[in-house]
Each structure stands twice: as C-alpha cells, then as structure tokens.
Amino acid sequence: MGQVIALAGKGGTGKTTLAALFVRIIKEKKLGSVLAVDADPNSNLAEVLGLEIKESISSILDDLASHPQSVPVNMGKDAFIEYRVQTAIAEGDNFDVLTMGRPEGPGCYCYVNNALRNVMGKLVKDYDFVVIDNEAGLEHLSRRTTGQTDILVVVSDATVVGLKAAKRIAVLTRELGLKTKKDFLVVNRCEKAIDKEKIRGLSLELLGVLSTDPEIEGLSLDGHSLFKLNNNNVTLTALGKLGDRIWHCN
C-alpha cells in the first residue's frame, strides 16, 4: 500500500505549488513511484507539473451518470469505470497525474461514486506515494473517493484568516473520522519568524515555515512547469529536508 500524502488549505496559500514540489522531490530522490491526484475543483496541478489533462474524473462521472447506456454490453460497469479512470491518468517522467474535478451534470452519481472508491482503492496500491492536492473542504476525502490518508499537510499563510482556515481543516478532519498518522502545518509565504502563539491549539505539528519565493512566482506567472525550477532553489531544498519527516513517518 502506497503512502498517501494529502495537502489542504484555503485558496492562495500555495498548496498546489507545494504538492507539485513534493512530487518532484519524490521523483528526483528516487523514493518510489508517485501518483499526483488533483482533487481541487480549481484544477491546475497537472499544469504546474508540465502535463496536459485530456479527461478528468468529473467528466467521466458526468458521462456515465447521464449516459449509462454507454457501458459496452460485453463489459461490466465496474470494469468500464476502471478502464476510463486508467485512461484518464496523464503519464509524466516517472510520475503520473489524475485530475478529479467536480461533477456538474444532472445525473445520479451514487453508483459511479461507489465504483470510483473501489477503483481508487486499487489505484493507490499501484504506487509507492500518492500526493493529493485537496480543496479546503476536503470533498474527496470526505466522500472517501481517495481512500485512506497517511499524512495530512495543511498549508497556510501567516495571516489570521489563513490560520483560522487551517484550524477548521484540522477540526473537519476529526469530524470526518479520517485516521492519519501525522497532521502537519506548513506556514508558507511568511517573511518573519512565526509567532508560536498563533499556531497554538491548531492540533497540527509545525512542519516548517517557508518564505515567498520570487523564482517560483516568476515560473507561475509565465505558466511554466515547476520542473524548470533550479535544483538549488531555496524552497525546493528546504522542502526536501522537511519532506524527510514525511517519507519516514510510521
């Protein structure tokens, strides 16, 4: 069973960037095979990893819910959904990306969501690491469509609003009954030492504090993949060291 690392946080905190950098670090350190799952409806994880997504889980759900007759007569529904999910995976250089999206059609998703849980459960077993970029509401984790979570990394900025959102995510995790080995907090885009009083009572272990990175912002503004980031980049180096507490977490 692969190690599942889920990132969450309010919009604008840089969690998608950190998710992409985790994927790059796992790949370049040759820690094992890695699947990146974009579970944020504002899907751009594949883009920052330099891949193009042709189909998302949401489009598959919309199609099957609205056109159940599209399932071939010689193939069971579960097998067909598994086939569609497999074909939706974008393949990179020693990493893959699967985009979840959000269903928008008028059909009923009850059956296909249950089948999707089974498919995702099988998929997780095929990789050593699964990195999930979630929205703050943890929609896919709450519906269990992305299976179990080993490590939760909540990303926040140093603002009161950001840290309150981090606290709500920590509370939501407990309310959903999600069992994790570790719940970490990363304070991103922080230009000075974090006031420990601000994070007291969050029920999250501080993994690290990262400052604003002009090189990363420049790549993002130009729409470039984070694989173009220099190997000696400060954030990449710092996150690699912080990640050592994740890869070896039991």
C-alpha positions as CSV (number, residue, x, y, z in Angstrom):
1,M,0.0,0.0,0.0
2,G,1.4,3.4,-1.0
3,Q,1.8,6.3,1.4
4,V,-0.9,8.8,0.9
5,I,0.0,12.5,1.5
6,A,-2.9,14.9,1.4
7,L,-2.4,18.7,1.2
8,A,-5.2,21.1,2.1
9,G,-5.6,24.8,2.8
10,K,-7.5,27.9,1.8
11,G,-7.0,29.2,-1.7
12,G,-3.9,31.2,-2.4
13,T,-1.7,29.7,0.2
14,G,0.4,27.8,-2.3
15,K,-0.7,24.2,-1.6
16,T,-0.7,23.3,-5.2
17,T,2.8,24.5,-5.6
18,L,3.9,22.5,-2.6
19,A,2.1,19.4,-3.8
20,A,3.9,19.7,-7.2
21,L,7.3,20.2,-5.4
22,F,6.7,17.1,-3.3
23,V,6.1,15.1,-6.5
24,R,9.3,16.5,-8.0
25,I,11.3,15.7,-4.8
26,I,9.9,12.1,-4.6
27,K,10.8,11.6,-8.3
28,E,14.3,13.1,-8.1
29,K,15.2,11.4,-4.9
30,K,14.0,8.1,-6.4
31,L,11.9,7.3,-3.4
32,G,9.4,5.3,-5.5
33,S,6.6,5.6,-7.9
34,V,4.3,8.6,-7.4
35,L,0.7,9.5,-8.4
36,A,-0.3,13.1,-8.1
37,V,-4.1,13.5,-7.6
38,D,-5.6,16.9,-8.2
39,A,-8.7,16.9,-6.0
40,D,-9.2,20.6,-6.1
41,P,-12.0,21.8,-8.4
42,N,-9.8,24.6,-9.5
43,S,-7.6,22.1,-11.2
44,N,-4.1,23.2,-12.2
45,L,-1.8,20.6,-10.6
46,A,-1.1,18.9,-13.9
47,E,-0.2,22.3,-15.4
48,V,2.4,23.2,-12.8
49,L,3.8,19.7,-13.4
50,G,4.1,20.3,-17.1
51,L,1.3,17.8,-18.2
52,E,-1.9,18.2,-20.2
53,I,-5.0,16.6,-18.9
54,K,-7.4,15.3,-21.6
55,E,-10.1,13.9,-19.3
56,S,-11.0,14.2,-15.6
57,I,-12.9,12.0,-13.2
58,S,-15.7,14.6,-13.2
59,S,-16.1,14.3,-17.0
60,I,-16.2,10.5,-16.6
61,L,-18.8,10.7,-13.9
62,D,-20.9,13.2,-15.9
63,D,-20.8,11.0,-19.0
64,L,-21.7,7.7,-17.1
65,A,-24.4,9.3,-14.9
66,S,-26.0,11.0,-17.9
67,H,-25.5,8.1,-20.4
68,P,-25.5,4.8,-18.5
69,Q,-26.1,3.0,-21.8
70,S,-22.6,4.0,-22.9
71,V,-21.2,1.0,-20.9
72,P,-20.3,-1.7,-23.5
73,V,-22.6,-4.8,-23.3
74,N,-19.6,-7.1,-23.0
75,M,-18.1,-5.2,-20.1
76,G,-19.3,-4.8,-16.5
77,K,-19.9,-1.3,-15.2
78,D,-17.1,-1.6,-12.6
79,A,-14.6,-2.8,-15.2
80,F,-15.6,0.0,-17.6
81,I,-15.2,2.7,-14.9
82,E,-11.8,1.3,-14.0
83,Y,-10.8,1.4,-17.7
84,R,-12.0,5.0,-18.0
85,V,-10.1,6.1,-14.9
86,Q,-6.9,4.4,-16.1
87,T,-7.1,6.1,-19.4
88,A,-7.6,9.5,-17.7
89,I,-4.2,9.2,-16.0
90,A,-1.6,11.5,-17.6
91,E,1.8,10.0,-17.7
92,G,4.9,12.1,-16.9
93,D,8.6,11.2,-16.5
94,N,8.4,8.7,-13.6
95,F,5.2,10.2,-12.2
96,D,1.5,10.2,-13.1
97,V,-1.3,12.7,-12.6
98,L,-5.0,12.1,-12.1
99,T,-7.4,15.0,-12.1
100,M,-10.7,14.6,-10.1
101,G,-12.6,17.8,-10.8
102,R,-16.2,18.2,-9.8
103,P,-19.2,16.6,-11.4
104,E,-21.6,19.2,-13.0
105,G,-24.1,17.2,-14.9
106,P,-27.8,16.5,-13.8
107,G,-27.4,12.7,-13.5
108,C,-27.3,10.5,-10.4
109,Y,-23.7,9.8,-9.2
110,C,-24.4,7.3,-6.4
111,Y,-23.4,4.2,-8.2
112,V,-20.4,5.7,-10.0
113,N,-19.1,7.3,-6.8
114,N,-19.2,3.9,-5.1
115,A,-17.4,2.2,-8.0
116,L,-14.9,5.1,-8.0
117,R,-14.0,4.3,-4.4
118,N,-13.2,0.8,-5.4
119,V,-11.1,1.9,-8.3
120,M,-9.2,4.4,-6.3
121,G,-8.5,1.9,-3.6
122,K,-6.9,-0.4,-6.2
123,L,-5.0,2.5,-7.8
124,V,-3.4,3.6,-4.5
125,K,-1.8,0.1,-4.2
126,D,-0.1,0.6,-7.6
127,Y,2.1,3.5,-6.3
128,D,4.6,4.0,-3.6
129,F,3.4,7.5,-3.0
130,V,0.1,9.3,-3.7
131,V,0.2,13.1,-3.3
132,I,-3.3,14.6,-3.2
133,D,-3.9,18.3,-3.7
134,N,-7.3,19.0,-1.9
135,E,-9.6,21.9,-1.6
136,A,-10.1,23.3,1.9
137,G,-13.3,21.4,2.3
138,L,-11.6,18.0,1.8
139,E,-14.5,17.0,-0.5
140,H,-13.0,13.9,-2.0
141,L,-11.5,12.7,1.4
142,S,-15.0,13.2,3.0
143,R,-16.5,11.0,0.3
144,R,-13.7,8.6,0.7
145,T,-13.2,8.6,-3.1
146,T,-9.4,9.0,-2.5
147,G,-9.1,6.2,0.1
148,Q,-7.1,6.4,3.3
149,T,-4.7,9.2,4.2
150,D,-1.4,8.7,6.0
151,I,-0.1,12.2,6.2
152,L,-2.2,15.4,6.2
153,V,-0.2,18.6,5.4
154,V,-2.3,21.8,6.0
155,V,-0.8,24.8,4.2
156,S,-1.5,28.3,5.5
157,D,0.0,31.7,5.2
158,A,0.8,33.7,8.4
159,T,-2.5,35.6,8.4
160,V,-5.2,35.2,11.0
161,V,-7.6,34.2,8.2
162,G,-5.3,31.6,6.9
163,L,-4.6,30.1,10.3
164,K,-8.3,30.0,11.1
165,A,-8.9,28.1,7.9
166,A,-6.1,25.7,8.9
167,K,-7.8,25.1,12.3
168,R,-11.1,24.5,10.6
169,I,-9.5,21.9,8.3
170,A,-7.9,20.2,11.4
171,V,-11.3,20.1,13.1
172,L,-13.0,18.8,9.9
173,T,-10.5,16.0,9.7
174,R,-11.5,14.8,13.1
175,E,-15.3,15.3,12.4
176,L,-14.9,13.1,9.3
177,G,-13.2,10.4,11.3
178,L,-10.2,10.5,9.0
179,K,-7.4,8.5,10.6
180,T,-4.0,9.9,9.8
181,K,-0.5,9.0,11.1
182,K,0.5,12.7,11.3
183,D,-1.1,16.1,10.8
184,F,1.4,18.7,9.8
185,L,1.2,22.5,9.3
186,V,3.3,24.4,6.8
187,V,3.3,28.2,7.0
188,N,4.0,29.5,3.5
189,R,4.9,32.9,2.3
190,C,6.0,34.0,5.7
191,E,8.7,36.7,5.8
192,K,9.5,36.6,9.5
193,A,9.6,34.2,12.4
194,I,6.1,32.7,13.1
195,D,4.5,33.7,16.4
196,K,4.1,30.3,18.1
197,E,1.1,31.7,19.9
198,K,-0.7,32.0,16.5
199,I,-0.5,28.3,15.9
200,R,-1.0,27.0,19.4
201,G,-4.2,24.9,19.7
202,L,-4.3,24.0,16.0
203,S,-3.8,20.3,16.7
204,L,-1.2,20.4,13.9
205,E,2.5,19.8,14.2
206,L,4.6,22.6,12.6
207,L,6.5,21.0,9.8
208,G,8.2,24.2,8.6
209,V,8.0,27.8,7.6
210,L,8.7,28.9,4.0
211,S,9.2,32.4,2.7
212,T,7.9,34.0,-0.6
213,D,10.0,32.7,-3.5
214,P,10.4,35.1,-6.4
215,E,11.7,32.3,-8.7
216,I,8.6,30.2,-8.1
217,E,6.3,33.2,-8.6
218,G,8.1,34.0,-11.8
219,L,7.5,30.5,-13.2
220,S,3.9,30.6,-12.1
221,L,3.3,33.9,-13.8
222,D,4.7,32.7,-17.0
223,G,2.8,29.4,-16.8
224,H,6.0,27.2,-16.7
225,S,6.3,23.8,-15.1
226,L,8.0,23.7,-11.6
227,F,10.3,21.1,-13.1
228,K,12.1,24.2,-14.6
229,L,13.0,25.3,-11.1
230,N,16.7,25.3,-10.4
231,N,17.9,22.3,-8.4
232,N,19.5,24.7,-5.8
233,N,16.3,26.7,-5.3
234,V,15.9,27.7,-1.7
235,T,12.3,26.5,-1.3
236,L,12.9,23.2,-3.2
237,T,15.9,22.5,-0.9
238,A,14.0,23.4,2.3
239,L,11.0,21.3,1.3
240,G,13.3,18.4,0.5
241,K,14.6,18.5,4.1
242,L,11.1,18.9,5.6
243,G,9.9,16.0,3.5
244,D,12.3,13.7,5.2
245,R,10.0,13.8,8.2
246,I,7.2,12.7,5.9
247,W,8.8,9.9,3.9
248,H,10.0,8.1,7.0
249,C,6.8,8.7,9.1
250,N,5.5,5.5,10.6
